[in-house]
């Protein structure tokens, strides 16, 4: 029923109790596992053997850019060539923590976009405190479908993303008190461009804020969007499921 388009269930905090996490996902019909290192990726491949409907995303995170070597690029390329991933991500730019290697971030971002273009894979975007540079790079280089993961920008930024034909993915923060910007964007975003996610184990929605997040909690983000758009849960879940599946249809 529900769609979690972005979760880190192979990250240590959730993987150490993965059987419980999977059991709790009985109402989550669509799921994309995000992998930011090789260990998480191998775990995701193993999970997909028993859960073939899971999608897998793999990519090198912007804050790791200074440590990424040609060997890492080859690992990712091998995964692409072996048809082991459904999406390249999460990739992008993050100037929040450290601005000392912006050029390396940009180079890695462009390289991974080009790899996705060549393989016709969608890309999942991490964009934090780097809106202009991120959008400029995407406009110039991106040729495949784009997801803005855990969107937290303004309605003006969202409109620029929508002009690219991108999907806007909302997470737990739209349930937080006083998050007017997130509420406004979720209200205004066209139904055929909305995705839902948890970004678990991070950003747990109300009423479980403060606890470790997991895919089952995507229900609360979804119901918040229903409230904002005055639409019933079944209709929204069906639309979001269709949006999610459309990411993987080759042009």
Secondary structure, DSSP 8 states (H G I E B T S, - for coil): -EEEEEE-TTSHHHHTTHHHHHHHTTTEEEEEEEESSHHHHHHHHHHHHH-TT-EEEE---GGGGGG--HHHHHHHHHHHHTT--SEEEEEEEE-SS--TTHHHHHHHHHHHHHHHHHHT-EEEEEEES-HHHHHHHHHHH--S-EEETT--S-HHHHHHHHHTT-EEEE-GGGGSTT-HHHHHHHHHS-GGGEEE---TTS---TTSTTS---GGGHHHHHHHHHHHHT--HHHHHHHHHHHHHHTTS--
